[in-house]
Amino acid sequence: MPDPYCVNFDWIRYQLPDDAAIKFTHGDLHRSNIIVKLTPQPHVVGIIDWEQSGWLPEYWEERKALFTTFQWEEWASTYLPKILQSYKNTEEAWGFFTQGVF
């Protein structure tokens, strides 16, 4: 007899890639953690706030970065797509995870 308190989360698991590489990620990449030198040629001089960094699946950085901003903001719509690979197929599983954790 199945446990009535056990929820089957297979549908979430199937949305996550089995072959995702494990990479060292910042874990909290948003614009307030990026230091830019404002010169005629602006450039990044540092990235701060590394306490959420770790060895995580490659899709984690993009999902987490989008979670920390509003989709209509320039950071999410213009800059993140230029610096992070998109993992749109993990969006529903990530949403379920964040609603349960936060």
C-alpha positions in Angstrom: 0.0 0.0 0.0 1.5 3.4 -1.0 2.3 5.8 1.8 -0.5 8.5 1.8 2.0 11.1 2.9 4.5 10.4 0.2 4.3 12.7 -2.9 5.6 11.5 -6.2 8.0 14.1 -7.6 9.1 12.1 -10.7 7.5 14.7 -13.0 9.9 17.3 -11.6 12.9 15.0 -11.9 12.2 14.4 -15.6 12.5 18.1 -16.3 16.1 18.2 -15.0 18.8 17.1 -17.3 20.6 13.9 -16.3 23.8 14.9 -18.1 24.1 18.4 -16.5 27.8 19.2 -15.8 28.7 20.1 -12.3 30.4 23.5 -12.3 31.6 25.9 -9.7 29.0 28.7 -9.6 28.7 32.0 -7.8 25.1 31.2 -6.7 23.9 34.7 -6.2 24.8 36.5 -9.4 22.9 39.8 -9.7 24.0 43.3 -10.6 24.6 44.5 -7.0 27.4 41.8 -6.7 29.3 42.9 -9.8 31.7 45.8 -9.5 32.2 47.7 -12.7 34.8 50.4 -13.4 33.2 53.3 -15.1 35.7 54.5 -17.7 35.3 55.2 -21.4 35.4 51.4 -21.8 33.5 50.2 -18.7 34.6 46.7 -17.5 34.1 44.3 -14.6 36.8 44.6 -11.9 35.3 42.3 -9.3 32.5 40.0 -8.3 31.6 39.9 -4.6 29.3 38.0 -2.2 30.5 34.4 -2.7 28.8 32.7 0.3 26.3 30.9 -1.8 28.9 29.6 -4.3 29.5 25.9 -4.8 29.7 23.0 -7.1 26.2 22.9 -8.6 24.5 21.7 -11.8 25.3 24.0 -14.7 21.7 25.2 -15.0 21.7 26.5 -11.4 23.4 29.9 -12.0 20.9 30.9 -14.7 17.9 29.8 -12.8 19.1 31.5 -9.5 20.1 34.7 -11.3 16.6 35.0 -12.9 15.0 34.2 -9.5 16.7 37.3 -7.9 15.3 39.8 -10.5 12.1 40.7 -12.2 11.8 39.3 -15.8 11.1 42.8 -17.2 14.2 44.4 -15.8 17.0 45.1 -18.2 19.3 42.9 -16.1 17.1 39.8 -16.8 16.0 40.6 -20.4 19.3 42.0 -21.8 22.4 41.1 -19.8 21.8 37.7 -18.4 21.1 36.1 -21.8 24.4 37.5 -22.9 26.5 36.0 -20.1 24.6 32.8 -19.1 23.3 29.9 -21.1 19.6 29.5 -21.1 18.0 26.4 -19.4 14.4 27.3 -20.0 13.5 23.6 -19.8 14.2 23.6 -16.1 11.9 26.5 -15.3 8.9 24.6 -14.0 11.0 22.3 -11.8 12.9 25.4 -10.5 9.6 27.2 -9.7 8.3 24.2 -7.7 11.6 24.1 -5.8 11.7 27.8 -5.0 8.0 27.9 -3.9 8.7 25.1 -1.5 11.9 26.5 -0.1 11.4 30.2 0.1 
